[in-house]
Amino acid sequence: MDEYEDGSFHDISLNYNEQPPEAPLKIEKGVIKLIPYLDAPENWKPDWLVKDLIQVEGLNFIQGEPKAHKSMLRRYLLACMLMDKPVFDHFPIKKSFNKALVLLTEDHPGAERAIMDKIFDNYGLPREEGREKIIFGDTSFFDLLHRGSEQESAHITNLGKIIRKNDIDLLVLDPLCNFHHAQENDSTEMARVNGTFHHLIKEYGVTIIVVHHNNKGAVRKDARGLRIEQSVVNRGRGSSAIPAGANVIIDIENLNQNFGPWQLHKLQTKAKGARDTDLAILIECLDEGNETWLWRVAEDNE
């Protein structure tokens, strides 16, 4: 009940079983507007680079623990898109990308280019064609999203210029943790990081793929091989804060089951506008760029 200045009352409560009134309800200082909650139209469907896996002008995450072969999956995805080859014979290529910019902080661009050359050779794709479509960046964009950095705006602007100048429509960052200093289990801080990505998507029409370590151990070694403690919050990090801003999440897990040279992995996908998928994957890891993949779709999703 609302009380007017003259002491009279007006009931603005609404029985949820009743239809909203046709006219807004007047109160002392304005109008109550009843805004219904609307889902996306039933006929709305996202555009895809890879059906149900990589959404056009979307924020797409590849996540998993260290040694889950996330970067290997990222390379395989790029190769499949270049070859118009369905990913795992399950996710068809729906649209080709013009040019990809891959920003790395843990892999040297020269070494990465050599690995991709191997993959191009294995798939029968001319190296020149592959190299024309993929640009590898170095660590100049390290801390791209550093909180409070005076250079942040300049970094984003510079990145936008590179995207436009080179007609880039696919941006890959590997790994996420080296491009920001936010607390990854803090929803507010990660909303800011994801918001920056969505700004790039909206402003430059780019599709983004982010490789994310979502579970690090509590202890690691430094460059000298000495064990150093690591914050417990790094374990399971981003598990609740990141998904809210993502259009697609590809979760890859190494099940640590070996069959000779083969390692068993589980891959799960969750995407807005697509059905969730589970796959069992066997990877023969000979060396980077020469690995072999075998897979099958989980029975309950076949």
N, C-alpha and C positions, 0 to 999 in steps of 0.2 A: 504494500500500500504506500502511495506517495501522498504527502500532505502539501497542499497549496498554501499560499500566504493567507488566504481567507479562512483557513482552518478546515476546509473540506478535503476529502480524500478521494483518490481515484485508483481503482484496482488495476494494476498493470500486470498481474499474474496471468499466466497462460496455461491452460490445461493441455498437456501434450497430446491428448486424444482428440482435441478439437482442431479445426483448421485455423490458421492465423487470421486475424481480422484483415479486411481488405484495405483499410486505411491505417496509417501509422497512428500510434497512441500518443496523444498530446500530453506533455508534462510542462512544468513551469518554465524550464529553460530550453525547450526545443522539442525534438521529435524522436521517439524511439523507432528505429528502423529494424524490422525483423529480417535478417539476412539468412536465408536457408543455406545449409551446408551442401555443396555440390561436388560430386565426384566428376572425374573426367567423363566426357560423353562416351557412351558404350561403343560408338564406332571409331573412337580415337585409337590409333595405333602408332607406335613410334617407328621412325625410320632406323634401319640397321645397316651397319657395315658388314657385320657377321650376325646372322639371324639369331636372336635370343642371347647374344653374347657381347657384342660391341655396338652400343647405341650411337647413332649419328647425333652430333652435337650433344652428347651426354657425357657424364662423369663415370668412367668405368674403372673399377678396382680389380686388380689381381692381387690376392692376399694369401698369406700363409706363413709358416715358420721359416727360419733360415734353413737352407738345404732342402726346401720343398720344390726346388726347380722352377721358381716363379719367373726368373729372367729367361730361362729356357723356353717356358711357355710363351712369354712375350715375343721372343724371336720367332717361334713357330707360328704364332698368330700373324705376324707381319709377312712371313713367307707365304702362308696360305692365302692371305689377301692379295699379294702380288701375283700369285699363280692362279687365282680364282679357284682354289681348291678347298672344298668344305673341310672345316676344322673337325678332326676326328670323325670324318664322314658323317657328321651329325648336325653341324651348324653350317648351313650354306652361306656363301659369300653373296651378299645382296647388292653391294655397291662398292666400287673401287675408290681408293683414296688417291688424291692428286700427288701429295708429297708428305712424308712424315718427318718430324723433328724429334729425335730421341735424345733427351738430356740425361746424362749419366753422372754419377758421383763416385761409384765404386768400381767401374770398369773403364779402362782407357779406350777412348774412341777408336784408336788405331787397332787395338786388339779386338774390339767389338766388330769393327768393319771386316777384319780377317775371318772372324767366326761366321758372320753373315755371308761372306763370300763362299765359305764351305757349304752353307745351307743352300745358297743359290745354285752351286754346282750340283749338289745332291738332287735338287728338284728340277734340274735342267733349265734353270732360268739364267740368261746371260748376265754376268756380273755387272756390265755397264748399265743394263736396264734396272737392276736392283739398286745400284748405287745412285742412279738418278732420282729414285723415288724416296730414298731414306738419307737424311742428314743426321750425323751424330754430333751432338754438342758435348762440350767438356764441363768442367765444374765452375765456369764463370757465373752460372746462375745458382751457385750454392747459397743456401739461406735465402732463396727467392722470396719466401713468405715470412722472413724473420720478423717476429712481433716487435713493433716499435722502431724498426729500422728506418732511418731517414732516407735510405736508398731504396726502400721497398717500392715506392711509386715509380721511381726511375727504372727499376728492374722490370716491373710489369709493362711499363710503356715501351722499353727496349725490346722485350720479348714480343710484344704486339707488332712492333715494326718489322722484326725478323719474320714473323708469321705472314704478314702482308707482303713483304718484299719477295719472299720465296714461294708464295702461293701455297703455304702449308695449311692443310686441313686436318692433320692428325698430330697431336702432341703427346709424347710419351715421357713420363718421369720415373726414374728408377734409381733408388727407392725413395718413397715419400719422406721418410724420417730425415733425410739430409736436405730437404727443401723448406724446412720450417723449424721453429723452436717451441711450438705449442705443446701443451700437455695433451697427449692423445686420448686420454680417458676423460678429458674435460669437454663436455658437449659445447659449451660456449666458445672455447678457444678453437675447437675443430670446426665449428660452424663458420668461424671467420676464415679458416683455411679453405674449406669447401666453397665458401662464398666467393673467394678470390678466383678459384677455378671456374665457377659458374659465370663470373664476370668475363673471363677470357672466352668462354663458350659463347656467351651472348654478344660480346663486342666484336669477336673475330670469326665467329662461325666455325670454331675448331672443335673436333672431337678429342677427348682427353682419355688416355689410359694411364693409370697410376699403379705402380708396383709397390706393395705395402707389406713390411714385416709386421704382422699383427701379434706375434708372440716371441719375445726374446727371453733367453734364460736369465737367471738371477746373477750369474757369474760369467764373465768373459775374460779374454786375455788382451793385453795391450800389444803394441807393436814389438815390444821386447820379449813377448811371451809370458809376461807376468800376469797372474790372475788379479783382476780388479773387480770390486763389487759393483753391481749395477742395480739401480732402483727397482724395487719390486713392482712399481706401477708399470714398468715396461713389459711385464708378463700379461699377456692377454690384452695389450693396449689397443685402444681404438675399437674394441669389440662392440661397444654400445654407442660411441660418439660419432663414428664415421658413417655407418650405414644410412643415417637419416639424409645425408647429402648426396648419396650415390644413386645413380640410375641403374647400374649393374654391379654386382659383386661376384667375382669368380674366386672361389675358395679352393686352393689346391693343398693337399696334405700328403706328406710322405708317410706311409704306414709302417716304414722300417721293416718290411718283409721282403727278403731277397729270394729270387728264384734264379740261381746261377748269376749271370750278369744283369738280370732284370730286377728292377725295384718297383714295388707295387705302390701306386698312388690312388687317392680318391679326389675327384673333382666334382664340386657342387656349384651350381649357379643360382643366383636369385636376381631377377630383373623386373623392373617396372614394365608392365605390358607384355610379359612373357611367362611361360610355364617354367617352374623350377626343374632342374635336371641334375641327375647323379650319374657319374661315369666312373668305372674302374679303369685305371690306366697302368700299363706296364711300360717302363722306360728302360731301355738298354743304354747306359751311359758309357759310351766308349771314350769320347772326348767331345768338348763343346763344338757343336756344329755338325757332328757325325752321329748323334744319338738316334736311336730308333724308338718309335712309339707303337704300342699295341693298346687297344681299348675295347670296351664294350659298354653299352648303356645299361644301367641298372634295370633289373627286370620289372620293377614296379613303375617304371617310366617308359617302357618300350611300347 
